[in-house]
Amino acid sequence: MQEELNAYQQEIEYTREVLKKIRLELKQVQEILRKKKSVLKGLKQEICQKKSEKENSRSNKETQNTEEDVIFPKALEEVEVYAKDNQVIMAKPCKRLFNEGLYLQYRSVLRENRLLKNHLSKKDFENSLLKIELRDLHKEIKLYQVQNLLKDK
């Protein structure tokens, strides 16, 4: 009877050692998995960053191309004058309404406004991408927590 008891105790000790080795191996595998996931996350962020940089450069090129086609306001050169008998007469204005400095200032402010609007739209696009990425990360974290709870049970 004592021999059987000793045999069972040895078997229990042996299975405990095997279980310890398996748990240690599991921890190592989980650590490797965690490292690989962090590397993967870094690569995903790098890819997103490169995509946004490409999008920014492409949109910058587009805005530069569209800026060339934009017609800026300038001083009036001709005006249409309607006579009492419904005739249209083209005439030159006798004086400028505003001086040239004001026109130049208006043009520069208009150009700056367009650039800022384009920049704002780029930032809104990046913001929406970051919101999507943040939502996905929260879902991954919750999923990971649920998996850990299931493993603990």
C-alpha positions as CSV (number, residue, x, y, z in Angstrom):
1,M,0.0,0.0,0.0
2,Q,2.9,2.3,0.9
3,E,4.5,1.5,-2.5
4,E,1.3,2.5,-4.3
5,L,1.1,5.7,-2.4
6,N,4.8,6.5,-3.2
7,A,4.1,5.7,-6.9
8,Y,1.1,8.0,-6.9
9,Q,3.1,10.8,-5.2
10,Q,6.0,10.3,-7.7
11,E,3.5,10.4,-10.6
12,I,1.9,13.6,-9.1
13,E,5.4,15.2,-8.7
14,Y,6.3,14.2,-12.3
15,T,3.0,15.7,-13.7
16,R,3.6,18.9,-11.6
17,E,7.1,19.2,-13.1
18,V,5.6,18.7,-16.6
19,L,2.9,21.2,-15.9
20,K,5.5,23.8,-14.7
21,K,7.5,23.2,-17.9
22,I,4.3,23.6,-20.0
23,R,3.3,26.8,-18.1
24,L,6.8,28.2,-18.6
25,E,6.7,27.4,-22.3
26,L,3.3,29.0,-22.5
27,K,4.5,32.2,-20.9
28,Q,7.5,32.3,-23.3
29,V,5.1,31.8,-26.3
30,Q,2.8,34.5,-25.0
31,E,5.7,36.9,-24.6
32,I,6.9,36.2,-28.1
33,L,3.3,36.7,-29.3
34,R,3.1,40.0,-27.5
35,K,6.4,41.2,-29.0
36,K,5.3,40.2,-32.5
37,K,2.0,42.0,-32.0
38,S,3.8,45.2,-30.9
39,V,6.1,44.9,-33.9
40,L,3.0,44.4,-36.1
41,K,1.3,47.4,-34.5
42,G,4.4,49.5,-35.1
43,L,4.4,48.4,-38.8
44,K,0.7,49.3,-39.1
45,Q,1.4,52.7,-37.7
46,E,4.3,53.2,-40.1
47,I,2.1,52.2,-43.0
48,C,-0.7,54.6,-41.9
49,Q,1.9,57.3,-41.5
50,K,3.3,56.7,-45.0
51,K,-0.2,56.6,-46.5
52,S,-1.1,59.9,-44.9
53,E,2.2,61.4,-46.1
54,K,1.5,60.3,-49.6
55,E,-2.0,61.7,-49.4
56,N,-0.6,65.0,-48.1
57,S,1.9,65.2,-50.8
58,R,-0.7,64.3,-53.5
59,S,-3.2,66.8,-52.1
60,N,-0.4,69.5,-51.9
61,K,0.3,68.9,-55.6
62,E,-3.4,69.1,-56.4
63,T,-3.7,72.4,-54.5
64,Q,-0.7,73.8,-56.3
65,N,-2.2,72.8,-59.6
66,T,-5.6,74.3,-58.7
67,E,-4.0,77.5,-57.5
68,E,-2.6,78.2,-60.9
69,D,-6.2,78.1,-62.4
70,V,-7.6,80.4,-59.7
71,I,-8.6,83.9,-60.9
72,F,-7.9,86.5,-58.2
73,P,-9.9,89.7,-58.0
74,K,-8.4,92.8,-59.6
75,A,-9.3,96.4,-60.2
76,L,-12.2,97.0,-62.6
77,E,-11.1,97.6,-66.2
78,E,-14.4,97.8,-67.9
79,V,-18.0,98.1,-66.6
80,E,-21.3,97.7,-68.3
81,V,-23.6,100.7,-68.2
82,Y,-27.2,100.3,-69.0
83,A,-28.8,103.3,-70.7
84,K,-32.5,104.3,-70.5
85,D,-33.2,102.8,-73.9
86,N,-31.9,99.4,-72.7
87,Q,-28.6,99.6,-74.5
88,V,-25.5,98.3,-72.9
89,I,-22.4,100.5,-73.1
90,M,-19.0,99.3,-72.1
91,A,-17.1,102.0,-70.3
92,K,-13.9,102.4,-68.3
93,P,-14.3,103.5,-64.7
94,C,-13.2,107.0,-64.0
95,K,-11.5,106.1,-60.7
96,R,-10.5,103.1,-58.8
97,L,-12.7,102.1,-55.9
98,F,-9.7,100.8,-53.8
99,N,-6.0,101.3,-54.2
100,E,-3.7,98.6,-55.5
101,G,-2.3,97.7,-52.0
102,L,-5.7,96.7,-50.8
103,Y,-6.2,94.5,-53.9
104,L,-2.9,92.8,-53.3
105,Q,-3.7,92.3,-49.6
106,Y,-7.0,90.8,-50.5
107,R,-5.4,88.4,-52.9
108,S,-2.8,87.3,-50.4
109,V,-5.5,86.8,-47.7
110,L,-7.6,84.8,-50.2
111,R,-4.7,82.6,-51.2
112,E,-3.8,82.0,-47.5
113,N,-7.4,81.2,-46.7
114,R,-7.5,78.6,-49.5
115,L,-4.3,77.0,-48.2
116,L,-5.6,76.9,-44.7
117,K,-8.9,75.3,-45.8
118,N,-7.0,72.6,-47.7
119,H,-4.8,72.1,-44.6
120,L,-7.8,71.9,-42.4
121,S,-9.5,69.3,-44.7
122,K,-6.2,67.2,-44.6
123,K,-6.2,67.4,-40.8
124,D,-9.9,66.4,-40.6
125,F,-9.1,63.4,-42.8
126,E,-6.1,62.4,-40.6
127,N,-8.3,62.9,-37.5
128,S,-11.0,60.5,-38.9
129,L,-8.3,57.9,-39.7
130,L,-7.0,58.2,-36.2
131,K,-10.5,57.9,-34.7
132,I,-11.0,54.7,-36.7
133,E,-7.7,53.4,-35.6
134,L,-8.4,54.2,-31.9
135,R,-11.8,52.5,-32.2
136,D,-10.1,49.4,-33.6
137,L,-7.5,49.4,-30.8
138,H,-10.2,49.7,-28.1
139,K,-11.9,46.7,-29.7
140,E,-8.7,44.7,-29.8
141,I,-8.0,45.5,-26.1
142,K,-11.5,44.4,-25.1
143,L,-11.1,41.3,-27.1
144,Y,-7.7,40.6,-25.5
145,Q,-9.1,41.2,-22.0
146,V,-12.0,38.8,-22.7
147,Q,-9.6,36.2,-24.0
148,N,-7.5,36.6,-20.9
149,L,-10.6,36.2,-18.6
150,L,-11.5,33.0,-20.5
151,K,-8.0,31.7,-20.1
152,D,-8.0,32.4,-16.4
153,K,-11.3,30.5,-15.9
